Amino acid sequence: MSRHRIVLLCATLAFYMAIVWAIVTTSWLVQFDWEVMFFRPYQQWPQVHAFLDYYVVLGQRGPTAVMVAAWLGWRSWRQHTLRPLLALGAALLLLNTTVGAAKIGMGRLGPHYATVVGSNEMWLGGDIFPSGHTANAVVTWGILAYLASTPRARRYLSAISAVVALGVGLTTVYLGTHWLSDVVLGWAAGLLVLLALPWCEPLIARAESWLLARRDAWRRRRPGARATAPFPVGASALRSPAPEQSAQPSREPLPVRPGRSTAHLAQTRPTTRSERPPVTPAGSRRPPHADRSQRSSTTARPLTGA
């Protein structure tokens, strides 16, 4: 955790508490929520309603987790590390724990279930404060920027994830499923998870080492995984005979004729071809021919010239 990140974490946490206090005290933010709800954006711009119904899926926990986990799983396979998947798991665990506890603890009702105009609708059994779609979009797409390998990729992915999270939050306001303050608190909740994620890095490293050790142990226990040790030199006589060889009856040695010494049998051994002395063949190597007469060394050759 750098000093810059700690400052951002403290500032985001202060902003989070300020939003909660503004809703609890029924301040001007609650009145603004009611004004936006009465404006009914889905009736003002109905032409984009069909598109935003699909766009809001980018903030749902299940589909986004599957898409991002598939990408990070491919990265883990290419880089031979489990850190991307473990970081995603740690981020989703923090998100579900913190946002889920806040939703159940404050129990705010949504715009479609509001009972009293101008009230904050707190502690009435709801589960929309903060916005889970918004917080999930911040964490799920922001983890790609967190795990980026270069500063340039981190900047681009941070901008893309911020735009996606902003669009998802405003889409929920357009559809009337969340108050505007729910979305603002969802942005803060997701950013808190990303800023606090470096504190989980030691735990992620230990979990990766433990999982890799279990994987190696499992590979060693598989049948046929252990290689047989080679026999030492000169120990070939200690090997057990093959089944087909052991089944054959042993042959008796041939009888030796009486009166003949067997010393030459132990002293002589067959020579190999490379040990034999070279033998020069006698005579001509040219094969005989039927029409060719044998030349003699005394035959006079015809003289040429004068």
C-alpha positions, 0 to 999 in steps of 0.5 A: 500500500503506497501513501497515495493509495492510502490517502485515496482510501481514506478520502473514499471512506470519508465520502462513503460515510458522508453519503450514508449520513446524508441519507440517514438525516434526510438531507437535500440528497434525499429530496433530490432522489425523489425529484429524479424519481418523479422525472421518470427518465424511462418515460422521457427517453423511451427509445433507448430503453431496449438497449439499456435493458441489455447494457445493465447486464454488465453490472450483474454479478454472475455474467460479469464474473464468468466473462472476467474469470474466463479472461483471467483464467487464460492469462493464468494459463499463459503466465503459469500463475494463479494470481489473476484468478485469486485476486478476482476471488479476493475482490469478489469476496470483499465486495459481497461481504461489505456491500451485502452487509451494508444492504442488509444493515440499512434496509432501504427500499427502492423507488418502486416500493417507496411508501412516503414521499420525501422519506429516506425509506431506511430500515424497512427491509429493502436491499438496494443501498448501496447499488450492487450493480454499480459496485460490481461493475466497478470491481469486476471491470476495475480488476482488469486495470488492477492486474494490468502488466504495463502502466499504459494498459492500466491507464486505458483499462482504468478509463474503460472500467470507469466509463462502464461503471458510470454507465451501469449506475446511470442505467439503473437510475434510468430504469427506476430500480435505484435512487441516485444516492444508491448509485453514488454509494455503489461507486464508493463501495466498489472503489474501496474494495479496489483500493484495499485489495493490495492488503490481500496480496500476502494472503493471495501469495500464500494461497498460490504457493499452497495450491501449487504445492498441492498440485505438484503433490497430486501429480507425483501421486498419479500412477506412472508419474514416478520414473524408475531409477536406472540400474548401476553399472555391473548389476545386470546379473542381479536382475530377475529373469523375464517370465518367459525366460524363467519358465524355460528349463535350464540346459545341462552343460555338454559333456567333455571328452575324457583326456582332453584339457579344457584350458583352451576353452577358457583361454580362447575367445572368438575374435571380432572382425576389427581384430583380425589381421588384414589379408592381401589376396594373391593374384589378380583381382580381375575376374576371368574372361572366356575370350581373353587370353592369359597374359604372360610376363614374357610376352613382348609388346609391340613397338610403336614408331620407328 
